[in-house]
Amino acid sequence: MVRMSVAYLSAEVGFESGLHTYSGGLGVLAGDHIKSAADAEIDLVGCTLLYREGYGRQHLDEVGNQTETFGEINPQEYLTDTGMVISLPLDGTILYSKIWMYSIKGLPTYFLDTRHPDNSPEHASLGNRLYGGDDSTRIRQEYLLGVGGIRALQALGHEITGLHLNEGHCTFAMLEMLHQGWSRERLRQRCLFTTHTPVPAGHDRFNWSDVEEVLGELMPNDAQDLVDDEQSCSMSHLAVALAGQVNAVSNLNAYVASGMFDGTHIHPITNGVHHETWTSPAMSHLFDEYLKGWRSDPTVLAYAGRIPDTALMDARRDARSVLRDLVRISTGVEFYEDRLTIGFARRFATYKRANLVFSDLDRLREIGAGNIQFVFAGKAHPRDEGGKQLIRDIFEGASQLVDEIPVAFLEDYSMDTGLAMTSGVDIWLNNPIRPMEASGTSGMKAAMNGVPNCSILDGWWPEACEHGVNGWGIGEGEDERDDVRDATAVYDTLEQEVLAAWNDGPEHWNDLMRASIATSARFTGARMISEYLRFYASFDQSS
């Protein structure tokens, strides 16, 4: 039976911790997008690659040196074998890919697997690691994702009515649709491209000779003109040149992306998180009692003012206890029940400045000794030495504060760890170099669990922040980098705003928590998918 479907392609998708085919926010967002589409009963079908070794398990020694191991994922534990295999011409031979399926409420996402007995060792290894290998590996992975993804969906009975490409890694899907007979105009009418990051490393570039070698007849004659670069092919610029619609993932991100893709209108669709996935058990039970219907309609979260003080404090106490137990069992660090717990967890990229709060230890002691405690988590890319240094910096800071401010670092950050942290801390800290944070979905998860954000005004936070009401904005929205200025702003905000509110007593803090929950009603996957649906509906109306 033929199913009319919007094809949603992403290089990484995070559905659950054990199926670790994601590195961070991009992949988890893709998982939330698909879950939200399933909730809304949208005719969408997902496609990604199966990385048998995932993104790598993180190991940290006593001073914070990160190493990685790459254990095998057994797809049979998480996925259903479709029994289907596709084949693609590549390197003068044939690349075979087995197709597995993950289903959510009947909505399928397909995982392309290169561990096929008829593949050469080189081709079989294409599905080993997410963002592993050199450009030769990456371009072939993206060929499989884009071209193979389209052919896999069609082989499984899906008639593609439109394309939604999550970042430039899947751009080759557009060339496959052109090869199959779509006109440029039809492609423009039926394709939405989502760009996430202003960070150059997030946008793949390949030599034209390599692109031509891999694509063969799929490569357009005017490809270099489309990208306006004779030296290399930017996958994101090629996608923008061919797509009729382009969106970014927050209002600020759309403004930044407009400068990256000159002459292109960038629609802002701020990310949202799948509310049932990212609400802790304790808070879910609370919402079931006082915000009835929130599971099917998360806009009900806007009525968080209905939640009584005692019930809110009990649920938050339970969530905080879960995190303290996790910290003690995982790290041996003992957290205090009465201290303000500050959480920071995300990919350890240098622009996120995970070590900023430790830049003046004397000031931090003056503010926080006996009052606060920190929990960190996050992985650096195996080849990102700058990101790995940030982890060592945190361990060094922790060692100097050990008698005054407990600091824990949870190893091998996962979706499960993320839920425990975003629901179990008291405030969520974020201090990137503005405007490099595309969205910042972890802050939305914290807010949904009654955790106020304390963040530089980047990503989603400028749209959400009501300073002193649902959290705090750090600084004045400055764009030029100044670590000293921003560290001072972090310390001032913690001392004069956050701790002042914490010490003001539970009545004030309960109001902050309820305001955070109410704010999260505007940052759910349900709201996000309703905005994307406008684009999907236009695919059906195009010729």
C-alpha positions in Angstrom: 0.0 0.0 0.0 1.4 3.4 -1.0 1.5 6.0 1.9 1.7 9.7 1.1 4.4 11.1 3.4 6.5 14.1 4.2 10.1 12.7 4.5 11.9 14.0 7.5 15.7 13.3 7.2 18.3 13.8 10.0 21.8 12.6 10.4 21.1 11.9 14.1 17.9 11.0 15.9 17.6 10.5 19.7 14.7 8.4 20.9 16.2 6.8 24.0 19.5 6.6 25.8 20.4 3.0 24.8 19.9 3.8 21.1 22.7 6.3 21.2 22.7 7.5 17.6 22.7 11.1 18.7 25.4 13.5 20.0 23.3 16.3 21.5 20.5 18.8 21.0 20.2 18.3 17.2 19.5 14.6 17.5 17.3 14.8 20.5 15.3 17.6 18.9 14.8 15.3 15.8 13.5 12.6 18.1 11.1 15.1 19.8 10.0 16.4 16.4 9.1 12.9 15.3 7.3 12.1 18.6 5.3 15.3 18.3 4.4 14.5 14.7 3.2 11.1 15.9 1.1 12.8 18.7 -0.5 15.1 16.0 -1.1 12.2 13.6 0.8 13.9 10.9 1.8 11.9 7.7 5.5 12.1 8.3 8.1 9.4 8.0 11.6 9.7 9.5 14.9 8.5 8.1 18.4 8.4 9.6 21.5 6.3 9.8 22.2 3.4 12.2 25.6 4.0 13.8 26.5 0.7 15.3 29.1 2.3 17.6 27.0 5.5 18.2 28.7 8.6 19.4 30.9 6.9 21.9 30.7 6.2 25.6 32.5 8.9 27.7 35.1 7.9 30.4 36.6 10.5 32.7 39.6 10.0 35.0 40.2 11.7 38.3 41.4 15.0 36.7 38.8 15.1 33.9 40.6 13.6 31.0 38.0 12.3 28.6 38.5 9.1 26.7 35.9 7.2 24.6 35.0 3.6 24.0 32.6 2.5 21.2 30.5 -0.4 22.2 28.3 -2.1 19.7 24.6 -1.3 19.5 22.5 -4.4 19.0 19.7 -3.1 16.7 17.4 -6.0 17.6 17.1 -4.6 21.1 15.5 -1.4 19.9 14.5 -1.7 16.2 12.3 -3.9 14.0 13.9 -5.6 11.0 11.9 -4.5 7.9 13.5 -7.3 5.8 14.3 -4.7 3.2 17.7 -4.0 1.7 18.5 -1.2 -0.7 21.6 -0.9 -3.0 23.4 2.2 -4.3 26.2 2.6 -6.8 29.3 3.8 -5.0 33.1 3.7 -5.6 32.7 1.5 -8.7 30.8 -1.1 -6.8 27.5 -1.4 -4.8 26.7 -0.2 -1.3 24.1 -2.3 0.4 22.0 -1.0 3.3 19.7 -3.0 5.5 16.6 -1.1 6.8 15.5 -1.2 10.4 12.4 0.6 11.9 11.5 2.4 15.1 7.8 3.0 15.5 6.0 5.6 17.6 2.2 5.4 17.6 2.4 3.9 14.1 4.7 6.6 12.7 7.9 4.9 11.4 11.5 6.1 11.4 13.9 4.1 9.4 17.5 3.4 10.2 19.9 2.6 7.4 22.5 0.0 8.4 25.7 -0.7 6.4 26.6 -3.9 8.2 25.7 -6.1 5.2 27.7 -9.2 4.3 28.1 -8.1 0.7 29.6 -4.7 1.5 33.4 -4.2 1.4 35.0 -3.5 4.7 35.2 0.2 3.8 31.5 0.4 3.0 30.5 -1.7 6.0 32.4 0.8 8.3 30.4 3.8 7.0 27.8 3.0 9.7 30.2 2.7 12.6 30.2 6.1 14.2 28.2 9.3 14.3 30.4 12.2 13.1 33.4 9.9 12.9 36.0 9.5 10.2 37.3 12.0 7.7 35.6 13.9 4.9 35.7 10.8 2.7 33.6 8.9 5.3 31.3 11.8 6.0 30.4 12.5 2.4 29.6 8.9 1.8 27.5 8.8 5.0 25.6 11.8 3.7 25.2 10.2 0.3 23.6 7.1 2.0 21.4 9.3 4.2 20.2 11.6 1.4 20.0 9.4 -1.7 19.7 6.1 0.1 17.1 7.6 2.5 14.8 8.6 -0.4 15.1 5.2 -2.1 14.6 3.4 1.2 11.3 5.2 1.9 10.1 4.5 -1.6 11.0 0.9 -1.4 9.0 0.6 1.8 5.9 2.0 0.1 6.0 5.7 0.9 5.2 8.2 -1.8 7.1 11.4 -0.9 5.0 14.5 -1.0 7.5 16.8 0.5 11.0 16.9 2.1 12.0 18.3 5.5 15.7 18.3 5.8 17.2 18.7 9.3 20.5 20.5 8.7 22.8 20.2 5.7 23.8 16.6 6.2 20.8 15.4 4.2 21.1 17.8 1.3 21.7 15.0 -1.3 18.1 13.9 -0.9 17.2 17.0 -2.9 19.4 15.9 -5.8 17.9 12.5 -5.7 14.4 13.9 -6.1 15.6 16.0 -9.1 17.1 12.9 -10.6 13.8 11.1 -10.2 12.0 13.8 -12.2 11.1 16.6 -9.8 11.6 20.0 -11.4 13.5 22.7 -9.6 10.3 24.5 -9.1 8.5 21.5 -7.7 11.5 20.9 -5.4 11.3 24.5 -4.2 7.6 24.1 -3.5 7.9 20.9 -1.6 11.1 21.2 0.4 11.7 22.8 3.8 15.3 23.1 5.1 16.0 23.7 8.8 19.3 25.3 9.7 20.4 25.1 13.4 23.8 26.5 14.0 25.8 29.6 13.2 29.0 27.7 14.2 31.1 26.9 11.1 31.9 23.4 12.2 28.2 22.6 12.0 28.1 23.1 8.3 29.9 20.4 6.2 32.1 21.5 3.3 33.5 19.0 0.8 35.9 19.4 -2.2 34.0 19.5 -5.5 36.0 16.6 -6.8 34.9 14.4 -3.9 31.3 15.5 -4.4 31.5 14.6 -8.1 33.2 11.3 -7.4 30.4 10.2 -5.0 27.4 11.7 -6.8 28.2 10.9 -10.4 25.3 11.7 -12.6 23.3 13.1 -9.6 25.5 16.2 -9.5 23.8 19.2 -11.1 25.8 21.0 -13.8 25.4 24.3 -12.1 26.2 23.1 -8.6 29.1 25.5 -8.1 27.0 28.4 -9.2 24.3 27.4 -6.8 26.8 27.4 -3.9 28.7 30.4 -5.3 32.0 28.8 -4.3 34.5 27.3 -6.7 36.6 25.7 -3.9 34.2 23.6 -1.9 30.6 22.6 -1.6 28.9 23.9 1.5 26.0 21.4 2.1 24.0 24.0 3.8 24.4 26.6 1.1 23.5 24.0 -1.6 20.3 23.2 0.4 19.3 26.8 0.8 19.9 27.4 -2.9 17.5 24.6 -3.8 14.9 24.7 -1.1 11.9 27.0 -1.4 11.5 27.5 2.4 14.2 27.8 5.0 13.7 28.0 8.8 15.9 28.6 11.8 15.1 27.4 15.4 14.6 30.6 17.3 13.9 34.2 16.5 17.5 35.2 17.2 18.8 32.3 15.3 16.7 33.3 12.3 18.3 36.8 12.4 21.8 35.3 12.6 21.1 32.8 9.8 19.8 35.7 7.5 23.4 37.0 7.6 24.8 33.6 6.8 22.5 33.0 3.8 22.4 36.4 2.1 19.2 37.2 0.3 17.2 34.3 1.8 14.2 34.8 4.0 14.6 32.7 7.1 11.4 31.8 8.9 11.8 31.5 12.7 10.3 28.4 14.2 11.5 28.1 17.8 12.2 24.6 18.9 10.0 22.8 21.4 10.5 19.7 23.5 8.3 16.6 23.7 6.5 17.3 27.0 5.7 13.7 28.1 9.3 12.6 27.4 10.9 15.5 29.3 8.7 15.8 32.4 10.0 13.8 35.4 7.7 11.2 37.0 7.2 13.3 40.1 6.1 16.3 38.1 4.0 14.2 35.8 2.0 12.9 38.7 1.7 16.5 39.9 0.4 17.7 36.6 -2.0 14.7 36.3 -3.6 15.9 39.5 -3.7 19.7 39.1 -3.4 20.3 35.3 -5.7 17.6 33.9 -5.4 17.0 30.2 -1.8 18.3 30.0 -0.6 15.1 28.3 -2.9 15.5 25.3 -2.9 19.3 25.4 0.3 20.7 26.9 -1.0 24.3 26.6 -2.7 23.4 29.9 0.8 23.9 31.5 0.1 27.6 31.2 -2.3 27.3 34.1 0.5 26.2 36.5 -0.8 28.9 38.9 -3.4 26.4 40.0 -0.8 24.1 41.6 -0.7 24.5 45.4 2.5 25.3 47.3 2.6 22.1 49.3 2.0 19.8 46.3 4.6 21.6 44.2 7.2 21.5 46.9 6.6 17.8 47.5 7.0 17.0 43.8 10.1 19.1 43.5 11.6 17.5 46.6 11.1 14.0 45.1 12.8 15.1 41.8 15.7 16.8 43.7 16.2 13.6 45.8 16.5 11.5 42.6 19.3 13.7 41.3 21.1 13.7 44.7 21.0 9.9 44.7 22.3 9.7 41.1 25.2 12.1 42.0 26.1 10.2 45.1 26.0 6.8 43.3 27.8 8.0 40.2 30.4 10.3 41.6 30.6 9.8 45.4 29.9 13.5 45.8 27.4 14.2 48.6 24.9 17.0 47.8 23.1 18.9 50.5 19.3 19.0 50.5 19.1 22.6 51.6 21.6 24.1 49.1 20.8 25.7 45.8 21.8 23.2 43.1 23.0 24.7 39.8 22.9 22.5 36.7 24.8 22.8 33.5 24.6 20.0 30.8 25.1 20.1 27.1 27.6 19.2 24.4 31.0 20.5 25.5 31.7 22.8 22.6 34.0 25.7 23.4 31.5 28.5 22.6 29.2 27.1 25.4 31.9 28.1 27.9 31.2 25.5 30.5 34.1 26.7 32.7 33.0 30.3 32.8 31.6 30.1 36.3 35.0 29.0 37.6 37.0 31.9 36.2 37.2 33.7 39.5 37.2 31.2 42.3 37.6 33.8 45.1 34.4 35.5 43.9 32.6 32.2 43.6 33.7 31.2 47.2 32.5 34.6 48.5 29.1 34.1 46.9 28.5 30.4 47.2 30.5 28.7 50.0 28.0 26.8 52.1 25.1 28.0 49.8 25.4 26.4 46.4 26.5 23.2 44.7 27.0 22.4 41.0 26.3 19.4 38.8 27.7 19.2 35.2 27.4 16.7 32.4 28.3 16.6 28.7 30.6 15.1 26.2 33.2 16.7 24.0 33.6 15.4 20.5 36.4 12.9 20.4 38.6 15.2 18.3 37.6 18.5 20.1 40.6 19.2 22.3 39.2 22.6 23.3 36.0 20.9 24.5 38.0 18.3 26.4 40.0 21.1 28.1 36.7 22.6 29.4 36.0 19.3 31.2 39.5 19.4 32.8 38.9 23.0 33.8 35.8 22.0 35.7 37.6 19.2 37.5 40.3 21.6 38.5 37.9 24.1 39.8 36.0 21.4 41.7 39.2 20.3 43.3 39.9 23.8 44.7 36.4 24.2 46.0 35.9 20.8 47.5 35.5 21.9 51.1 33.2 24.8 50.3 31.1 24.1 47.2 30.4 20.6 46.1 30.9 20.0 42.3 29.9 16.8 40.6 30.4 15.8 36.9 28.1 13.0 35.7 30.0 10.8 33.2 28.6 9.8 29.8 25.7 12.3 29.4 22.6 10.6 28.0 18.9 11.4 27.7 18.2 9.7 31.0 20.9 11.8 32.7 19.4 14.9 31.0 16.0 14.2 32.5 17.4 13.6 36.0 19.3 16.9 35.8 16.8 19.2 34.2 14.2 18.0 36.7 16.4 17.7 39.8 18.4 20.9 39.9 17.1 24.3 41.2 18.3 26.6 38.4 19.6 25.9 34.9 22.7 27.8 34.0 23.6 28.7 30.4 26.3 31.1 29.4 27.2 30.7 25.7 28.9 33.3 23.5 25.8 35.1 22.1 24.5 34.7 19.4 26.0 31.2 18.9 23.4 29.2 20.8 20.8 28.2 18.2 18.0 27.4 20.6 18.9 25.6 23.9 16.2 23.0 24.4 17.6 21.8 27.7 16.5 25.1 29.2 12.9 24.4 28.0 13.1 20.9 29.7 14.2 22.5 32.9 11.4 25.1 32.8 8.8 22.4 32.2 10.0 20.7 35.4 9.7 24.0 37.4 13.3 24.9 37.2 14.0 28.6 36.5 16.6 29.4 33.9 19.6 31.6 34.6 21.0 32.3 31.1 22.6 34.7 28.8 20.0 36.1 26.4 20.7 33.7 23.6 18.7 31.1 21.7 15.2 30.7 23.0 15.7 32.6 26.2 15.1 36.2 24.8 11.6 35.0 23.8 10.9 33.5 27.2 12.7 35.4 29.9 10.8 37.6 32.3 13.6 38.6 34.5 13.0 37.9 38.1 9.6 36.3 37.3 10.4 33.0 35.6 14.1 33.1 35.8 16.9 35.6 35.0 18.7 37.0 32.0 22.5 37.3 32.4 23.9 40.5 30.9 22.3 42.9 28.5 22.3 40.8 25.3 25.8 41.8 24.2 27.0 40.1 21.1 30.8 40.7 21.2 32.7 38.2 23.2 34.0 39.3 26.6 34.5 36.5 29.1 35.5 38.8 31.9 32.3 40.9 31.5 30.1 37.8 31.2 31.7 36.0 34.2 31.1 39.1 36.3 27.5 39.2 35.1 27.1 35.5 36.1 28.4 36.1 39.6 26.3 39.3 40.0 23.2 37.5 38.9 23.8 34.5 41.2 24.5 36.7 44.2 22.1 39.6 43.8 19.2 37.9 42.1 19.2 34.1 42.4 20.4 33.5 45.9 18.4 36.5 47.1 15.3 34.9 45.8 16.3 31.4 47.2 16.9 32.9 50.6 13.6 34.8 50.5 11.8 31.6 51.3 9.6 29.1 49.6 6.7 31.4 48.8 8.8 33.5 46.4 10.6 30.4 44.9 7.3 28.6 44.4 6.1 31.6 42.3 9.3 31.3 40.2 8.7 27.6 39.7 5.1 28.0 38.7 6.0 30.8 36.3 8.7 28.5 34.7 6.1 25.8 34.1 3.6 28.2 32.7 6.3 29.6 30.3 7.1 26.1 29.1 3.6 25.8 27.6 4.9 27.9 24.7 8.0 25.8 24.1 6.6 22.3 23.5 6.9 20.0 20.6 3.2 20.2 20.1 3.4 24.0 19.5 6.5 23.5 17.3 4.9 20.8 15.1 1.8 23.0 14.6 4.0 25.6 13.1 5.8 23.1 10.8 2.4 21.8 9.8 1.8 25.1 7.9 4.7 24.2 5.6 3.7 20.5 5.3 0.2 21.5 4.3 1.6 23.7 1.5 3.4 20.7 0.1 0.0 19.1 -0.6 -1.3 22.2 -2.2 1.6 22.6 -4.6 1.5 21.2 -8.1 
